[in-house]
Amino acid sequence: MALLRLEVADRVALLTLNDPDRRNVVSHALNAELAAAMDDLEARDDVGALVVTGAGKAFCAGADLDDLSGASSPEELEAIYAGFLRVADSPLPTVAAVNGPAVGAGMNMALACDVIVAGASARFDTRFMQIGIHPGGGHTWRLRRITDHQTAMALVVFGQVVDGARAAEIGLAWSCVADGELLDAARAVAAGAAAAPPDLVRRTKATIASLGAVDSGAEAVAVELEPQFESMGQPAFTELLARLKAKISSKG
């Protein structure tokens, strides 16, 4: 059985983790399929954004325990992260549609996406310390980037588990919707990025990713100046500008 399902409609790809009997665990086999799928999606002209979700009642229940316990070196352990890191490194704008438990490495799969939309039945459970291992895969860094210190401590160190509604309250998720509305809501978010010029979207995503190293307003202006100037010469802007000028002239 393929561990991924792919659908593409209106420039939005829906990638479903498809191992429901094992609650869509992160395995070496899944990682290999995910890397190949991301290579394909990034090369396609009909894909402008990606939604990731899980089949069945779980989003992703964490790492395959055999793969995890079988890691005999840091390098082998790092290989377990390959799938969600491939998503995190993608130039495509990505949305996680979290439809159930996202546990440990499965929570990393959600955190790897640019935006998280949670269903009411979503559960965010870091779980690392509760099974006696240190968090991995950039878990603490990604979580701390989108939430505050207290939230990261509560979830990771104190083992607090939050549902979709609470995740939205604390900034872990962008929004929480009814389970039956989840995919439509996630696709609607993704559609906003998919409708924009692809090169502009990718360049803007890269700019936002670089902001952690920016320390001043002047530096922020400098970071944006060249890509903004280049975008002003592209058809998306020049054609819109011409239409606006024509509309203004017609009213004069």
N, C-alpha and C positions, 0 to 999 in steps of 0.2 A: 504494500500500500504506500502511495506517495505520502510523505509527511507534510506536504504543503498543498493547498488548493489556491488557484489563482483565477481571479475574474478581473476584467478591465471594462469599465464603462465611463464614458464622458471624461476621459483622461485621468480617471482615478482608478488605481489598481487596489484590489482587495486581496491581501495575502493572509490566508487562514492557516494557522498551525493545526495540523490535522492528525493528531495522535490522541483522540479523545479517551481511549481506554486507559492510557497512561497519563491523562490530564495534561497532554501536550508538553511533556518534559523536554528540557534542553539536553539533547544528546549529540554525539559526534555525527550521527547520520542526519539529524535535523540541521545541524550547522552546515554540513556540506550542501544540502539542498538549498538552504537559505542563501549561502554565498553565491551559488549558481543563479538563483532567482534574482538576486539583487543585481548581478552583472547584466542579466537580460533586461530587467526593468529600466535600469539606468541608460541602456542603449536604445530604448524604444522611443519613437517619436510620438506615440499615442499615449504616453504616460507622463503626467505632470505632477502627480502626488501619490502617496502610498498610505493605505490603511492596513494595520496589522491587528488581527484578532485571533481568537482561539475557537476551535470546534468543541461542541459539547458544553459542559457546565463550567469549565475552567478556562482561564486565559492561558496560564502557563504555571505548572506546579513546581518549577525549579529544575535543578540539574538532575540528570540520570544518576542515581546513586552508584551504579556500577562504574560509570565513567569517572565519577568524583572520587570514589575510594580507590580506583585503579591508577590515579595520577601519582607517579613516583618521582616527579620533579616539578619545580615551578613552571617549566616550559610546558609540561603535559597538563598541568592545571590550567595554564593560560589558554590552552586549546579549547577548553570547555566554554570560554567566553567568546569564541570566534563568531558565532552567529549573531548575537545581539550587538557585538562591536561592529560587525559589518553593517548592520542597520544604523548604528550611531554615526558611522563614518560616511554614510551616503549623502550625496549632494541633493537628493530628492527630499522635499518636505514630507515628513512622516507623522502619522497620527496613530496612536495606540487606542483601539477600541476594547477596553478591558471589560470582559463579559462575565468574570467570575474571579476566583482566587488567582492572584499574581504573587508567587511565593519565591523568595530568595533570588536565584538566577532568573526566575520568571518575572519578578519585579524589575530586575535589570532589563529585561526585554521591553517592558513598558517604559522605563526611564530612558532607554536608548532612543525613543521617538521624540520628536519635537514638541508634540502636544499629546496629552492624555485625555481622552473622553471616557468616563466611567459609567458603566451600567449600575443600577441600584444594587445588584447582587455582587458587584466587584468587592474583592477583599485584598488589601495591600498588606503583606506580611513579610517583613525582611527575613526573619527566621534564622539567620546565620548564627547568632549567638546562642539561640535556643537549641541548636544541634551541636554546639561546641566548636564552631569554627569561626575564624575572623571573616568579616565581610570581604568580598572580592569582586573583581570585574569592574572596578570603579564605582561600586555601589554607593559608598558614603559621599564621594565627590559629586556624583550626579544628583543624589538626593539633597545634599547641602546647597547645590547651585539653585535649585528651584524652591526650596523651603528655607526655614530659618534654623538656627542652632538647636533651639528647644525641640522643634519637630523632629529633626534628625536624631537627636538623643532619645526622644520618646519612642520612636519607631525602632531604632537599631539597638540601643543599649537596654532600654526598658521593655522591649518586646511588645509594644502596643500595636494592635492590629486595627486598621480603620476600614470602614466600608466606603462605597462610592460617594455618598453624600458628605461624609466627614473629609474625605480626600479633597473634594472640591472646596470645602471650607478652609482647609489649611494650605491650599495652593499646590497640592500634590497632583491634582487633576484640574483641567480647565473647566470642566463641567460634569455634572452627573445627571443622567436621564433615565427614564424607565427602560428596563431591559429590552422591551419590544421596539424601542425607538433608537437603540444604540447605534446600529450600523448606519441608519439613515442620518443620524446626527453626526457621526464621525465622517461619513462621506460628504456631508454638507460643509464641514470644516475644511476637509481636504480640497473640496471643489474651489474654494477661494484662492488657494495657491495654484491649483491646476489650471485655472483660467488665465493666469498671468503669463507673460513671456517666460519661457523656460530658463533662458540664460540669466534673465534678471532675477528670477526666483533663486537660482542657485548662487548667484553672486551675493544676493542679500542675505541668504542663509549663512554663507561663509563669513560675511561681515559681522553678523550677530554672534557667531561662534568665536570670533576673535576679540570680542569686547572685554573678556576677562583680563587682557593685558593692557587695557586702556585706562589711564589714570586721571585724565583731565578732559575738560570740554574741548580745549584746543586740539588735543590729540584725536578726539572723536571726530571733529570736523575734518581733520587731515585724512583719517581712515576712510571717510565716506566721499571725499571730494572727487577723487579720480573715477571711481565707479559711477558716481552720480553724473559726472560730466559725460562719460562714455554712453550712459543710458539715454542721455538727451539727444544723441545722434541716431538712435535706433528707431525703426519704423513704428513701434508701439507708441512712442511719445510724439514723434513728428506728425504722424497721421491724426492722433487725438488732438494735438495742438491746432492742426489745420481745420479740423471739424469745429473746434471751439471758436476759432477766429471767424469761420464762415457763419456760424450761428449768431455770433455777436454782430457781425456786419449786417445780417438779414434783419435784425431788430432795430438797426440804426435808421 
